[in-house]
Amino acid sequence: MRQFPGLWEWMAAQVEEKQLVIPTVAFEEVEHKAPDCGEWLKDNNLEQLPISNAILQDAKRIKGLLGIVGDNYHPNGVGENDILIIATARAHGAELVSDERKQTALPLALSRFKIPAVCDMAGVSVTCINFIEYIKRSEAVFR
């Protein structure tokens, strides 16, 4: 924040305008991995989207599309929270911002797909961009 105050001011405005929201499971991950970021999100009242029964059902459907049975998630693929995040974006008609890089060559096993590849699947169809793309598309200028 000290190095890029304009960026953080813009982010706060995006949060205030509800242009940025976060599923509860993603917020919990952020809060655990980067407590200072979690605190900033709380201080700026970032809206947390709860996981509803409809989202759980869609996540179960997506999990089936990937061929994941039980808790047998592939260590190199999406995890349970990732699928919940994707299903939440679908439920809200929102695009997903993820820093997972796109896989240039998709693995044969669907269970090894990362978030961007799952979002691109037929039957999922969620727009997924990374944070830099999100900033560039905004055309915001930070001084």
Z-matrix of the N, CA and C atoms (Angstrom, degrees):
N
C 1 1.448
C 2 1.521 1 111.05
N 3 1.317 2 115.31 1 -33.67
C 4 1.458 3 119.17 2 -179.82
C 5 1.522 4 111.14 3 -67.29
N 6 1.323 5 117.92 4 -35.15
C 7 1.457 6 121.51 5 -177.38
C 8 1.526 7 113.33 6 -82.63
N 9 1.314 8 116.92 7 -31.07
C 10 1.464 9 121.03 8 -175.91
C 11 1.529 10 111.17 9 -130.67
N 12 1.328 11 117.71 10 60.97
C 13 1.469 12 119.12 11 -176.80
C 14 1.520 13 113.24 12 -60.12
N 15 1.323 14 118.26 13 -35.64
C 16 1.466 15 120.96 14 179.80
C 17 1.514 16 112.16 15 -62.76
N 18 1.312 17 116.73 16 -38.39
C 19 1.459 18 121.10 17 177.96
C 20 1.525 19 110.36 18 -62.30
N 21 1.321 20 116.40 19 -45.63
C 22 1.463 21 120.42 20 -178.07
C 23 1.527 22 111.43 21 -69.58
N 24 1.311 23 117.44 22 -33.11
C 25 1.475 24 119.92 23 175.25
C 26 1.525 25 109.64 24 -65.78
N 27 1.332 26 116.55 25 -42.35
C 28 1.460 27 121.13 26 177.40
C 29 1.526 28 110.71 27 -62.51
N 30 1.336 29 116.23 28 -43.49
C 31 1.470 30 120.62 29 178.76
C 32 1.530 31 109.96 30 -60.95
N 33 1.321 32 117.71 31 -42.22
C 34 1.462 33 120.98 32 178.93
C 35 1.526 34 110.15 33 -61.25
N 36 1.326 35 116.94 34 -39.70
C 37 1.465 36 120.76 35 177.57
C 38 1.529 37 110.49 36 -65.79
N 39 1.339 38 117.69 37 -39.50
C 40 1.464 39 121.53 38 177.37
C 41 1.534 40 110.80 39 -61.67
N 42 1.319 41 115.75 40 -39.78
C 43 1.468 42 121.07 41 178.10
C 44 1.526 43 109.73 42 -65.79
N 45 1.325 44 116.03 43 -46.18
C 46 1.466 45 120.84 44 -178.71
C 47 1.530 46 111.68 45 -61.55
N 48 1.342 47 116.17 46 -37.38
C 49 1.473 48 121.39 47 179.67
C 50 1.525 49 112.37 48 -81.85
N 51 1.330 50 117.29 49 1.87
C 52 1.476 51 123.66 50 -178.72
C 53 1.527 52 111.88 51 63.26
N 54 1.337 53 116.41 52 25.46
C 55 1.462 54 120.85 53 173.36
C 56 1.519 55 110.20 54 -77.65
N 57 1.316 56 115.99 55 -24.15
C 58 1.467 57 122.72 56 176.06
C 59 1.520 58 108.04 57 -121.22
N 60 1.321 59 115.71 58 126.23
C 61 1.455 60 123.56 59 173.60
C 62 1.523 61 106.28 60 -136.55
N 63 1.319 62 117.01 61 171.50
C 64 1.457 63 118.83 62 -176.20
C 65 1.526 64 110.51 63 -146.25
N 66 1.330 65 117.50 64 136.62
C 67 1.466 66 118.96 65 173.30
C 68 1.535 67 109.74 66 -64.68
N 69 1.310 68 116.91 67 148.23
C 70 1.468 69 119.82 68 -178.42
C 71 1.526 70 111.92 69 -56.67
N 72 1.329 71 117.61 70 -39.06
C 73 1.468 72 119.27 71 -178.76
C 74 1.528 73 111.31 72 -65.37
N 75 1.327 74 117.27 73 -34.48
C 76 1.471 75 120.32 74 177.71
C 77 1.526 76 110.05 75 -71.02
N 78 1.333 77 116.31 76 -39.89
C 79 1.465 78 119.56 77 178.15
C 80 1.526 79 110.30 78 -60.29
N 81 1.316 80 117.08 79 -43.57
C 82 1.463 81 121.28 80 179.62
C 83 1.525 82 110.86 81 -61.36
N 84 1.329 83 117.60 82 -39.08
C 85 1.464 84 121.01 83 177.23
C 86 1.524 85 110.79 84 -63.96
N 87 1.336 86 116.20 85 -46.57
C 88 1.472 87 120.46 86 -179.98
C 89 1.522 88 109.83 87 -61.27
N 90 1.313 89 115.94 88 -47.00
C 91 1.467 90 120.89 89 -177.94
C 92 1.529 91 110.91 90 -59.84
N 93 1.338 92 116.20 91 -37.37
C 94 1.462 93 120.74 92 179.88
C 95 1.533 94 111.81 93 -73.07
N 96 1.344 95 116.69 94 -45.34
C 97 1.467 96 121.20 95 -175.56
C 98 1.523 97 113.78 96 -79.91
N 99 1.334 98 117.04 97 -32.23
C 100 1.471 99 121.70 98 -177.54
C 101 1.538 100 109.01 99 -139.42
N 102 1.340 101 116.83 100 77.87
C 103 1.462 102 120.40 101 -175.32
C 104 1.533 103 113.90 102 -53.82
N 105 1.332 104 117.58 103 -36.04
C 106 1.470 105 119.67 104 179.16
C 107 1.529 106 111.19 105 -65.26
N 108 1.325 107 116.83 106 -37.54
C 109 1.465 108 121.09 107 176.91
C 110 1.527 109 109.73 108 -68.61
N 111 1.322 110 117.54 109 -42.13
C 112 1.457 111 121.69 110 177.12
C 113 1.520 112 111.18 111 -59.04
N 114 1.311 113 116.12 112 -39.96
C 115 1.467 114 120.76 113 178.23
C 116 1.528 115 110.77 114 -65.42
N 117 1.337 116 116.44 115 -42.12
C 118 1.471 117 120.41 116 177.52
C 119 1.522 118 110.47 117 -61.28
N 120 1.336 119 116.85 118 -43.05
C 121 1.458 120 120.77 119 179.36
C 122 1.528 121 111.32 120 -61.46
N 123 1.322 122 115.99 121 -42.63
C 124 1.470 123 120.12 122 177.24
C 125 1.520 124 111.04 123 -64.35
N 126 1.335 125 116.15 124 -46.39
C 127 1.469 126 120.83 125 -178.64
C 128 1.528 127 111.59 126 -60.24
N 129 1.340 128 116.42 127 -29.15
C 130 1.464 129 120.92 128 -178.72
C 131 1.527 130 112.60 129 -98.93
N 132 1.326 131 115.38 130 11.48
C 133 1.477 132 121.91 131 174.60
C 134 1.526 133 114.02 132 55.81
N 135 1.328 134 115.85 133 43.34
C 136 1.465 135 118.92 134 176.39
C 137 1.525 136 108.98 135 -61.80
N 138 1.330 137 115.98 136 126.57
C 139 1.464 138 120.42 137 -179.48
C 140 1.519 139 109.90 138 -68.76
N 141 1.332 140 115.12 139 129.36
C 142 1.455 141 121.60 140 177.01
C 143 1.526 142 108.81 141 -101.25
N 144 1.313 143 115.93 142 128.78
C 145 1.463 144 121.65 143 -179.83
C 146 1.527 145 109.01 144 -92.62
N 147 1.329 146 116.56 145 118.78
C 148 1.475 147 119.16 146 -179.02
C 149 1.527 148 111.36 147 -71.46
N 150 1.319 149 115.01 148 158.36
C 151 1.457 150 121.85 149 177.42
C 152 1.528 151 107.24 150 -90.36
N 153 1.321 152 115.93 151 107.07
C 154 1.461 153 121.96 152 -178.99
C 155 1.525 154 110.03 153 -86.82
N 156 1.330 155 115.89 154 171.68
C 157 1.455 156 120.63 155 176.46
C 158 1.535 157 110.68 156 -61.49
N 159 1.338 158 117.00 157 -39.29
C 160 1.475 159 120.21 158 178.84
C 161 1.529 160 110.61 159 -62.43
N 162 1.320 161 116.74 160 -39.14
C 163 1.472 162 120.73 161 177.73
C 164 1.521 163 109.88 162 -66.29
N 165 1.332 164 116.85 163 -42.39
C 166 1.475 165 120.24 164 177.88
C 167 1.527 166 110.98 165 -59.98
N 168 1.320 167 116.51 166 -41.71
C 169 1.464 168 120.58 167 -179.75
C 170 1.527 169 111.10 168 -66.16
N 171 1.337 170 116.84 169 -40.23
C 172 1.462 171 119.97 170 178.47
C 173 1.525 172 110.13 171 -68.39
N 174 1.321 173 117.05 172 -38.33
C 175 1.470 174 120.43 173 177.38
C 176 1.532 175 110.00 174 -61.72
N 177 1.311 176 116.32 175 -39.99
C 178 1.469 177 120.73 176 178.00
C 179 1.532 178 109.91 177 -63.40
N 180 1.330 179 116.95 178 -40.28
C 181 1.465 180 121.60 179 178.30
C 182 1.529 181 110.55 180 -63.69
N 183 1.341 182 116.82 181 -45.21
C 184 1.469 183 121.23 182 179.59
C 185 1.524 184 110.03 183 -63.27
N 186 1.317 185 116.05 184 -42.22
C 187 1.464 186 121.12 185 177.62
C 188 1.532 187 109.96 186 -57.42
N 189 1.336 188 116.48 187 -40.30
C 190 1.464 189 120.85 188 177.16
C 191 1.518 190 112.07 189 -65.47
N 192 1.350 191 116.83 190 -39.73
C 193 1.471 192 120.18 191 177.00
C 194 1.533 193 111.23 192 -59.10
N 195 1.324 194 115.23 193 -33.06
C 196 1.467 195 120.57 194 -179.05
C 197 1.531 196 112.66 195 -83.41
N 198 1.325 197 116.55 196 -8.04
C 199 1.463 198 120.11 197 179.78
C 200 1.513 199 113.17 198 75.45
N 201 1.320 200 116.86 199 22.77
C 202 1.468 201 120.53 200 179.56
C 203 1.524 202 108.05 201 -87.49
N 204 1.324 203 115.68 202 125.84
C 205 1.459 204 121.62 203 -178.50
C 206 1.531 205 108.64 204 -111.47
N 207 1.327 206 115.75 205 130.03
C 208 1.464 207 120.17 206 179.70
C 209 1.519 208 110.26 207 61.23
N 210 1.326 209 115.67 208 -134.86
C 211 1.462 210 121.44 209 178.81
C 212 1.522 211 111.81 210 -102.39
N 213 1.326 212 116.74 211 25.31
C 214 1.466 213 121.67 212 -177.66
C 215 1.522 214 111.71 213 -86.55
N 216 1.333 215 116.21 214 61.44
C 217 1.465 216 121.49 215 176.82
C 218 1.519 217 108.31 216 -76.66
N 219 1.316 218 116.34 217 139.85
C 220 1.464 219 120.32 218 178.02
C 221 1.525 220 108.02 219 -75.20
N 222 1.334 221 118.25 220 135.50
C 223 1.474 222 119.83 221 -178.72
C 224 1.531 223 113.73 222 -61.15
N 225 1.343 224 117.35 223 -21.56
C 226 1.464 225 120.79 224 179.53
C 227 1.523 226 112.80 225 -100.37
N 228 1.318 227 117.35 226 9.86
C 229 1.460 228 121.00 227 -179.35
C 230 1.517 229 111.23 228 -119.63
N 231 1.329 230 115.26 229 -167.39
C 232 1.463 231 119.60 230 178.57
C 233 1.524 232 110.03 231 -68.02
N 234 1.323 233 114.18 232 152.36
C 235 1.455 234 120.72 233 175.10
C 236 1.520 235 109.90 234 -107.21
N 237 1.304 236 115.99 235 -178.85
C 238 1.464 237 121.57 236 -177.94
C 239 1.525 238 111.60 237 -58.13
N 240 1.336 239 117.61 238 -46.67
C 241 1.463 240 120.02 239 180.00
C 242 1.525 241 111.62 240 -62.94
N 243 1.333 242 116.70 241 -38.32
C 244 1.465 243 120.07 242 178.38
C 245 1.523 244 110.79 243 -58.95
N 246 1.318 245 116.28 244 -43.56
C 247 1.467 246 120.62 245 -179.55
C 248 1.527 247 110.13 246 -66.76
N 249 1.335 248 117.40 247 -38.83
C 250 1.466 249 120.39 248 176.50
C 251 1.528 250 111.27 249 -63.87
N 252 1.313 251 116.59 250 -38.27
C 253 1.466 252 121.26 251 178.64
C 254 1.536 253 110.07 252 -65.04
N 255 1.321 254 116.80 253 -44.06
C 256 1.466 255 121.16 254 178.62
C 257 1.531 256 110.05 255 -63.48
N 258 1.327 257 117.28 256 -44.77
C 259 1.468 258 121.35 257 -180.00
C 260 1.527 259 110.73 258 -64.01
N 261 1.323 260 117.50 259 -34.32
C 262 1.466 261 121.00 260 177.69
C 263 1.528 262 110.05 261 -66.96
N 264 1.324 263 116.68 262 -42.92
C 265 1.470 264 119.99 263 177.00
C 266 1.529 265 110.06 264 -60.54
N 267 1.331 266 117.32 265 -42.49
C 268 1.478 267 120.98 266 177.93
C 269 1.526 268 110.58 267 -60.62
N 270 1.319 269 116.50 268 -45.88
C 271 1.463 270 120.85 269 -176.33
C 272 1.523 271 112.07 270 -62.94
N 273 1.324 272 116.39 271 -31.60
C 274 1.465 273 121.01 272 -177.22
C 275 1.529 274 112.89 273 -100.35
N 276 1.331 275 116.51 274 3.10
C 277 1.459 276 119.73 275 -178.95
C 278 1.519 277 111.59 276 58.88
N 279 1.327 278 115.77 277 35.14
C 280 1.465 279 121.32 278 -175.78
C 281 1.522 280 110.51 279 -106.68
N 282 1.328 281 115.10 280 153.57
C 283 1.455 282 117.44 281 171.67
C 284 1.520 283 107.35 282 -84.47
N 285 1.305 284 114.28 283 155.79
C 286 1.455 285 121.15 284 -176.04
C 287 1.526 286 108.57 285 -107.91
N 288 1.314 287 116.52 286 132.07
C 289 1.455 288 121.44 287 175.43
C 290 1.525 289 106.46 288 -103.77
N 291 1.317 290 116.57 289 118.11
C 292 1.460 291 122.40 290 -177.72
C 293 1.517 292 109.66 291 -135.97
N 294 1.308 293 116.15 292 140.33
C 295 1.459 294 119.37 293 176.54
C 296 1.526 295 112.60 294 -91.19
N 297 1.334 296 117.31 295 6.15
C 298 1.460 297 118.26 296 173.21
C 299 1.517 298 108.34 297 -70.66
N 300 1.314 299 116.43 298 132.56
C 301 1.463 300 118.28 299 -178.03
C 302 1.527 301 109.56 300 -78.53
N 303 1.318 302 113.87 301 153.38
C 304 1.465 303 119.73 302 178.75
C 305 1.524 304 109.15 303 -70.13
N 306 1.320 305 115.58 304 141.45
C 307 1.458 306 120.71 305 177.53
C 308 1.522 307 107.64 306 -82.22
N 309 1.326 308 115.94 307 119.41
C 310 1.464 309 119.40 308 -176.97
C 311 1.522 310 111.39 309 -67.77
N 312 1.301 311 116.59 310 -36.83
C 313 1.469 312 121.81 311 175.33
C 314 1.528 313 106.59 312 -120.75
N 315 1.322 314 115.63 313 114.67
C 316 1.464 315 118.69 314 -177.96
C 317 1.521 316 110.64 315 -69.92
N 318 1.333 317 116.69 316 136.82
C 319 1.466 318 119.41 317 177.32
C 320 1.531 319 110.67 318 -67.24
N 321 1.315 320 115.94 319 155.99
C 322 1.463 321 119.97 320 178.36
C 323 1.524 322 111.04 321 -66.69
N 324 1.326 323 116.60 322 -39.06
C 325 1.463 324 120.76 323 179.50
C 326 1.524 325 109.37 324 -80.33
N 327 1.324 326 117.18 325 117.28
C 328 1.461 327 121.43 326 -179.62
C 329 1.528 328 111.53 327 -59.20
N 330 1.318 329 117.23 328 -28.21
C 331 1.467 330 121.16 329 -179.43
C 332 1.532 331 112.26 330 -65.78
N 333 1.338 332 116.65 331 -11.87
C 334 1.470 333 121.01 332 178.15
C 335 1.527 334 112.24 333 -96.65
N 336 1.325 335 117.19 334 3.27
C 337 1.460 336 120.98 335 178.05
C 338 1.524 337 109.85 336 -67.28
N 339 1.322 338 115.53 337 140.69
C 340 1.468 339 122.55 338 173.11
C 341 1.529 340 108.52 339 -90.85
N 342 1.326 341 116.69 340 173.17
C 343 1.465 342 122.13 341 -175.84
C 344 1.534 343 113.27 342 -48.67
N 345 1.349 344 120.34 343 -52.31
C 346 1.473 345 118.51 344 -177.70
C 347 1.529 346 113.12 345 -58.62
N 348 1.336 347 117.45 346 -38.58
C 349 1.469 348 120.72 347 -179.46
C 350 1.527 349 110.99 348 -68.95
N 351 1.325 350 117.44 349 -39.20
C 352 1.467 351 120.54 350 177.92
C 353 1.529 352 109.20 351 -64.50
N 354 1.329 353 116.58 352 -42.77
C 355 1.467 354 120.73 353 179.38
C 356 1.524 355 111.52 354 -59.18
N 357 1.333 356 117.35 355 -34.39
C 358 1.468 357 122.37 356 -178.16
C 359 1.529 358 113.71 357 -80.36
N 360 1.320 359 117.90 358 -9.82
C 361 1.464 360 120.77 359 -176.44
C 362 1.532 361 111.66 360 -65.78
N 363 1.320 362 115.01 361 145.40
C 364 1.468 363 119.58 362 170.89
C 365 1.526 364 106.65 363 -61.03
N 366 1.298 365 115.91 364 137.09
C 367 1.461 366 119.52 365 -177.99
C 368 1.510 367 113.28 366 90.73
N 369 1.333 368 116.66 367 -6.46
C 370 1.471 369 120.64 368 175.54
C 371 1.527 370 108.10 369 -117.89
N 372 1.313 371 116.61 370 -61.92
C 373 1.470 372 123.26 371 172.68
C 374 1.532 373 114.68 372 48.50
N 375 1.319 374 115.95 373 62.69
C 376 1.469 375 122.17 374 174.52
C 377 1.527 376 107.10 375 -114.34
N 378 1.313 377 116.96 376 130.55
C 379 1.460 378 119.85 377 175.74
C 380 1.524 379 108.09 378 -69.06
N 381 1.325 380 116.15 379 128.51
C 382 1.466 381 121.83 380 -178.30
C 383 1.522 382 108.54 381 -128.66
N 384 1.325 383 115.98 382 122.52
C 385 1.463 384 121.15 383 177.81
C 386 1.520 385 108.70 384 -129.77
N 387 1.322 386 115.85 385 162.32
C 388 1.464 387 117.72 386 176.06
C 389 1.532 388 109.39 387 -93.84
N 390 1.320 389 115.41 388 171.66
C 391 1.458 390 120.95 389 -173.80
C 392 1.530 391 112.30 390 -62.39
N 393 1.329 392 117.05 391 -39.90
C 394 1.459 393 120.31 392 179.23
C 395 1.531 394 110.25 393 -63.09
N 396 1.337 395 117.32 394 -42.45
C 397 1.472 396 120.60 395 176.41
C 398 1.532 397 110.50 396 -60.89
N 399 1.322 398 116.27 397 -39.96
C 400 1.467 399 121.13 398 179.24
C 401 1.534 400 110.41 399 -60.62
N 402 1.320 401 116.04 400 -44.77
C 403 1.473 402 120.50 401 179.68
C 404 1.531 403 110.30 402 -66.77
N 405 1.333 404 117.58 403 -47.31
C 406 1.468 405 120.66 404 -178.94
C 407 1.516 406 111.27 405 -59.24
N 408 1.328 407 116.55 406 -44.42
C 409 1.451 408 120.51 407 -178.26
C 410 1.541 409 111.74 408 -62.52
N 411 1.320 410 116.40 409 -30.72
C 412 1.470 411 120.23 410 -179.14
C 413 1.522 412 112.24 411 -68.04
N 414 1.332 413 115.06 412 -23.90
C 415 1.469 414 122.55 413 -175.36
C 416 1.527 415 112.39 414 61.22
N 417 1.329 416 116.41 415 17.67
C 418 1.467 417 120.64 416 177.78
C 419 1.527 418 108.89 417 -66.63
N 420 1.327 419 115.34 418 145.44
C 421 1.465 420 122.08 419 176.30
C 422 1.528 421 106.37 420 -116.28
N 423 1.323 422 115.93 421 127.80
C 424 1.458 423 121.22 422 -177.12
C 425 1.513 424 109.70 423 -107.32
N 426 1.309 425 115.92 424 126.16
C 427 1.460 426 120.60 425 -178.48
C 428 1.503 427 110.33 426 -115.14
